[in-house]
């Protein structure tokens, strides 16, 4: 989740399969987030070319995929305006396609109603349909949308697509993989009354906007007239004749947390982890110290009159690389000190064991460098100030840091793993 600057509103990307899906399954939450100041983008995968046409006045375009697509483009534009005007992208188009690839258009895969009332694959999906596209390509397009919008959270269907439509199932998979790859939160649309929701949103306050949005989809649903006795009620009839009630509460379940990653710095480690790290650093220092003591006097002949102190150079570079690398990687003076002590201890022990006549450390340039060099290097690295607090708070970097900003959309936040129910 994100640690975006407090002046930056929450950014949520809703990924849906066809025009009308965004309103039917998450319209109330979209409208609510917009009212709360969030930046919302709806990403639509197809234009619903194979959708049924309900109204008589639209009968002439029935069965004509291109004309249906053009009409549904106008419907979704009007519906999104009614919800409050979120940004809108088409999958494979500008903002939702890697910049090094030509734009493409995914078409509706089609479906049929099964005996259990759920959607199943139609069996005749066209070659350019969403379900026949390479999943990796679809994932890359969703990832491009996450980057272009700076999304902190991605919302899409559960793994069954809500009601089984093959395009919904494909969108779920692509959105989930993309969110994980971009390391942003992923939430799935679920029945708020099922008990499986992590976040619930009361959408009655925006019921008027949802009704206005649904009424734009005259080719797909028939919205029942408002009931004067119950203005909050909202229902519609689907193409196959089933009447559905629009819920007063929309629910979302967070994707399972990924496997915890190893701590990035010494300060993030547990107590036992820090102790083990210090021991490992000291042991590594002892090994390096022993290796350096034995090899630092080695030379390589450059000719009949000169030699190169290859041993002194290599051992010094190993020590410098080790202590500098540990300081930069783990931002820990403790580990640097443990390494330095290990190197110095190994050197002194080997010299003491070998006795006064030891050939290991001689009174020459290489001997002096090896005797005092590691200590000097360690002291210099220990003296470096810790500048980690001055790191930039770029949104792309912040998104991966794992903490939250105070400027989130409070109880409706879909990028919080523990958001309370409003």
Buried (B, 14 or more C-beta within 10 A) or exposed (E): BBBBEEEBBBBBBBBBBBBBBBBBBBBBBBBBBBBBEBBBBBBBBBBBBBBEBBEEEBEEBEEEBEBBBEBBBEBBEBBBBBBBEBBBBBBBBEBBBEEEEEEEEBBBBBBEBEEEEBBBBBEEBBEBBBBBBEEEBBBBBBBBBBBBBBBBBBBBBBEBBBBBBBBBBBBBBBBBBBBBEBBBBBBBBBBBEEEEBBBBBBBBEBBBBBBBBBBBBBBBBBBBEBEEEEEEBBBBBBBEEEEEEBBBBBBBBBBEEEEEEEBEEBEEBEEEEBEEBBEBBBEBBBEBBBBBBBBBBBEEEEEEEEEEBBBBBBBBEBBBEBBBEBBEEBBBBBBBBBBBBBBBBBBBBBBEEEEEEEEBBEEEEBBEBBBEBBBEBBEEBBEEEEEEEEEEEEBEEBBEBEEBBEBBBEBBBBBBBEBEBE
